[in-house]
């Protein structure tokens, strides 16, 4: 029961943070789903929030970091996936005056 509560709290923290997170890069995965990297820190560590929006409008969240070789995403706190830098689009932020 304690484990389920911890997972629920973690999931809710991702949902609440996604509303404020700014997208900085995105790409499509092999299934055609959009992977978005944000500038919002994941709760409790130094990685940032990532999410996938599936073609069925389902959202999967994770935490991402990068090194000189790849972008690494820990999806749902369980599955580590690494992506090379090819095919990513940088999101340009609008400058407000």
N, C-alpha and C positions, 0 to 999 in steps of 0.2 A: 504494500500500500504506500509506503514512504517513497519507494522508487517511482511509482506512478505520479505521485504528487509533485516530485521534483521535475519529472518530464513535462508535466502540465505547466508548471511555473516557467520552465525554460521556453516552452512553446509560446506561452503568452508574452513573454518578454520579447521574443522575436516579432510577434505580431504588432506589439505596441511600438517597437523601434522602427519597423518598416515604414510606418506612416511618416516619420521624420527623416528617414535616410535619403540621401541624394545619390542617384545612380552616377557612377563615374565611368564604367565600361560595360559592354554587353557583347554577347555572341550567341549564336544558335548551336545547340548540341546536335549530335547525329540524328536524334529523333525530331529535330526541328523546333525544340522548345527553347525559349529565350532564357539564357543565364545572365543575371544582372549582378554586378559587383557594386557595393555602395561604400560610402565613406563613413558609415556609422559603426562605432565599435561594438563588437559582441560583448554581451554581459560577462564580466569576470575575467576577460583576458585581453590580449593585445591584437587579436585578429579583428576583421571587420565583417559585417553582414553581407551575405550573398543570398540570392534566391533564384529559383526557377519558376517561370510561369508556363505551365503545360498547355498544350492545345485544348485540353479539357477545362482550362481555367483553374487548375489546382496549383497551389503554391507550395514549394518545398524550400525550406530555409537551411542555411548553413553558415559557417564562418570561414573566411578566406584569408590567406596570407600569400606572399610571393617571395621568390628568390631570383637569382640571375637566370635561371633555367625555365621555371614554370610558375603558374598560379596554382595554389593548392587550396582545395575546398573540402572541409569536413561537413558533409551533408547530414542533417538530422542528428548530429553528434555521433554518428556510427560509421559512415562510409567516407573514406578519404579518396578524393579524385584529384589528379593533377592534369592541368591543361597547358599546352604550350601557348606562346603569345600570338601565334598566327590567327587571324580571323576576328580579333576583338575590335570593336568600335569604341572610341573614346567619346563620351558624352560631353558636349560643350556646354558650359554653364553660361547662362545669360547674365550680362552685367547690368545691374540696375543703377540708375543715377538718381 
